[in-house]
């Protein structure tokens, strides 16, 4: 099964000067080696936004270019809003980007690798599959 990697995990692995080698970072490395990583354009945008140094921006952009964006369409945005509405009706809040990831994961039958605990709440309502690190649970 392919896995959509959320901003929180990419940030651990790519935006920090010295990675800590957390379980999510190790899992990302394994998924990359297995060719199972998926990225969505909004995640790419979140990762690149706020990078001040042009050289750092270019280096990060170039690393991320190894991963093509998931094609997004009208149905994905409509389904993301439906996910938002279902969760909100149950008292669960989230960002538009989070619900877009949920909708795409459901469409592709893909897991989501994240350290964002909000996805645990989404999973109970939306039945998305959360991909957990195979070797340890620390973040």
Beta strands, then each sheet from edge to edge (+ up, - down):
strand 1: 3-5
strand 2: 37-38
strand 3: 111-113
strand 4: 129-130
sheet 1: 2+ 1+ 3+ 4+
end
